[in-house]
């Protein structure tokens, strides 16, 4: 369910109308159900992964708070990080490592037969994996108290506007907004609708049209002139910026409609004065 699809906006309208007439706790239940439905629309099998990641760090947070021994607290944190990274590495990098390892072993005379797997990369797995990990790490550092409500924590992890492409929110910023009643205002609605429209413009008008220029050039890269290489490179840079930042703008806009404030994810990166400045501005 893409942000620039008719099905998403139909989904959004239904959820938004229902949200406006419900009390606070029911709003959270609605958003959690809507978030799981949204994620399940990509592939319902992925729901098991996000549930395992959520449950792992929910339990970890409670155990870290309950433990008085530093060694045991650290063991719980390490266990959580290892489980999350194993899941992430398996689904995202297993075939990459296999395809790299077999030729490497062959170059030194070892014939290995390691099977590759037909693994579908779960949408947004990097984003929600790191988001759940920040929760456990912040609790371990003592900068955050764990929530005892599994539903609230699950909503923090699965909140659908930023679920599949970020921004990755720290628990100290987003979780309090989940746990406390939100204030809905005309100003938030105006800002939300503007961000949605601006994001759609960047995606549909700029990024998608730049793709029509970039793809034919990259597909014929062997015969390109220097001028065409420069055009393709610069056009691609703006294409991926508009693609990524458009998603973030729409995510922030949709969140504002529900009374949530998400962090700014792109801060004019092409106005950066140095590579490190660019890094701080791009996909923050």
N, C-alpha and C positions, 0 to 999 in steps of 0.2 A: 504494500500500500504506500505509494510514493506521495510525497507532500504536494506535488503538482498534479495529482490525479483527481478525477471527479469522485471516486470512491472515498478518498481521504476526506474531502470536504463534506460529503454526505455524512460520513462517520463523525466528523467534528461537529456538525450542526446538531446531530442527535444527542451527542454527549454534552454539548454546551447547554442546550435547552434543559436537559434533565438536571444538569449540575446546578443551574440557577434556582431551581425550585426545591432543592434538597437541603436539609440541615448539614452542619459541618461533618459529622462522622459519616453520614450517608454519602456525602460528597467524596470522601476518601475511598469508601468502598466502591463507588462508581468509577473513580479514576483508576483504581487498581484493576478492576474487571476490564475496563476499556483498554488499559495498557497491555494486559495479557492478551486480549482479543487482537489488538493492533499488532503485537509481536507474533502471535500465532498465525496471522494472515500471511506472513512471509513463509513460514513452515511450522506447523503445530508441534513438530518434534523438538524444535529449539526451546520450547517452554520448559522442558526438563532441565536443560542446562542452566537457564537463568534461575530456576528454582533452586538447584543445587548450590549455585554460587551465592544466592541470597541466604539460604539456610546456613551455609558454612560460616559466613561472616556475622550473621545474626547470633549464632551460638558462640562464636569466637568473642564477640563483643561482650556478651554476658559473662563468659568465663574469665576474660581478662579483668573485668571489674571485680569479680568475686574473689580472684586469687590474691593472696597477700605476698606470695613468694615471687621475686623477680624472675627467677629461672623458669618457673611454671608459666608465668604470664608471657615470657618470651617464647616458650615452647608452643603455646596456643597461637601466637601471632605467626611464628614460622610455619606451623602446620597449615594455617589458613592461606598464607602466601603460596606455599608449595602446591596445595590443592588447586588454587585458582590458576597458577601459572602452568601446571601440568595440563589442565583442561584447555587453556588458551594455546599452549604450544602444540598439543596434539591436533587440534582442529585447524590451526592456522599454519603450522610449519612441518607437520609430519612428512607429507609427500615431498616438500622442498628438501628436507634433510636426507631423505632416502634417495632422491634423484641426484643429490650432490655427493652422497657417501659412496654409492656404488661405483661411479667412474673413478673416484679418488682411490678406493681400494684396488680397483683394477689396474691403476697406474703403477702400483707397487707389487703387482703379481697376485693379488688376492681376489679370487672370483667369488663375489657375494651375491646372493639372490634374496634380496629383501623386498617383500611385496609392497607395492603401493596400494593405497585404499581409495575407494571412490567416496571421498569425504566432501560433504557440502559445507562450505564455510558459513557458520551461523552469523546472521546479520547482527552487527553491533557488539559482538562478543568482546572485543578489546575495550570498548567504552564501559560496558557495565561491569566487566571484570575489574578494571582499575578503579571504578567508582566504589565497588564494594570493598576493595582493599584499602582505599583511603580511610574508610570508616574504621576498620580494625586498627590501622596504624595510628589514627588520631586518638583512639581510646587508649592504646598502649602508651602513647606519649603523654596522656593525661590532659589533652586539650579538648576532649569531648566525652560526655557521659553517654552510655549506650541507651537505646530505647528498649523498653520491655514489650512494646507492641510490635509483633511480627508483621502485622498488616501495614503499619506505618513504615517500617523499614523496607518491606517489599515494594511499597509505592515509591519510596526514595530511589530504589534501584531501577524500577521498571517504568518510571514516569514517562509516558509515551512521547511527548514532544522531543526529548533529548535522548531517547533510548538507543537509536540505531546509529547516530553519528555525532553525539555530543551536543553541547559541550559537557566534558566530564566535570561534574559538580562535587565539591567537597561536602561531606556530610554536615559540617558546621554551618554551611550556608543554606543548603536545600532542606535538610531534615527538619529544622525548626519550622520551616514554612509548611511542611507536611503535618507536623504535630499540632500546630495552632491554627485557629480559624483564620481564613483569609478575608481581606476586605476587597470587595469588588467596586470599582469606581468608573465613572465615565472617562476619566483621564487614562486609566489603564486600558480600557477598551479601545480608545482612540490610538494610543501608542501601539497596542497589539495589532490592530487592523493595518496600521501603517507599515509595521515591520513585516507582516505577512505579504502585503502587496509589493513592498520593496524587494523582498526575497524572491517572490514569483517573477518579478521583472528581471532580476539578475540571472535567475535560472533559465526562464523560458526565452527571454528576449536576447540576453547577452551570451550566456554560456552555451546554450543549445545552438545558436547561430555561429558562434566561434568554432564549435565542433564541426560544422559543415565545411569550414575553411581548413581546419587543422588536419582532420582525418585523411582527406585525399593527399595532402602534402606529405604526411608521415608514411602513408602507404606507398608512395613513390620516392622514398628518401634517397635512393641510389642515383637518381637523375636530377636532384635539386641543385639549383645555383646557390651561391652564398646568400644572396638577397632572399631567396625563398626559405632557406634554412632559418634566417633571422626572423622572418615573418611568422613562420610556423612556431618557433620557440617562444616568441613574445605572445603570440595569440594563445598558445597553450597555457602559458603562465596565467594569463587573465581568465582563461576558460576554467582552470581548476580552482582559481580563487573565487570566481563567481559561483561555481558549483558548490564548494564547501561553505562559503560565507552565506550563500542563499539559504542553505539548509539551517544554519545557525540562526539567521534572521527570522525565518519562519518558526523555528522552535521557540525562540524568545517571544515572538508575537503570540503564538498559540498559548504559551504559558501565562502571559499577561492576561489573556481572556479568562483564565481560571484563577487569577490572583497571585500567581507565582512570578518571582523575579529570577531569571537565569543570568549567569555571568556573560559579559561580552567576550566573544570567542575570537574575533578578528578586529584589530585596531589599526586600520589603515596600514597594512604591512608594506605596501609599495612606497610609503613615505619614510621607511626606515633609513637610518643614517649609517648603519653597519650591520654585518651578519648577525651579531648578537642582539641588536635592536630588532631586526627582522624576526628572529626566533621568539622574542618576547611578544611580538604583535600577531604572529601567525598561529592559528589553532591553539590559542592560549590554554 
